[in-house]
Every structure is written in structure tokens, then in C-alpha cells.
Amino acid sequence: MTQLDVLYRYGAPPAEAATLALGKVREVYGVRRLVINEAEKTVRVEYDASRLNQSVIHQLLRRAGLDILESVALFTTPEPAPAA
């Protein structure tokens, strides 16, 4: 089992129907955890990469009614130090 996380930024806050549908996304085999951060308007999904991939996660969220704007990098590589 290979655990991966993906972070998406969404536009409009999810309506009640979308929130209920997101609860069903958690039941999809391979989705380990789904965390919505309303303050930052992000949703983070931890999933099993041997069962699902990032495009499937994106489709599940869109079908649930979440207004996905972009995928957000979970970490950034540090810039090289300037030459002295």
C-alpha cells in the first residue's frame, strides 16, 4: 500500500448536498482520509496509490459538487543558495 496526499483549492464553499456527497467519497475503497479546511478553502485527500490515482480523486471531488480550482503543491523545493 502506497499512501499519497493531494491538496486542492476550491472556489465556492460546498453546499449541503455537496457536503453529504463528500461524505460518500470517504467511503470509496482506497480513500483513507478527507480533510476540508474552510479557512484556506482547501481539501486534502489521503489515498492508496495502488488503488486510485490523482485524476480519479479529482473526478470524485468534482462529481461530489466541489468547485475545484487548482491542485496545490504540498511542499516546495528550496531554491539553491546564491553563488558567493
Secondary structure, 3 states (H helix, E strand, C coil): CCEEEEEEEECCCCCHHHHHHHHHHCCCCCEEEEEEECCCCEEEEEEECCCCCHHHHHHHHHHHCCCEEEEECCCCCCCCCCCC
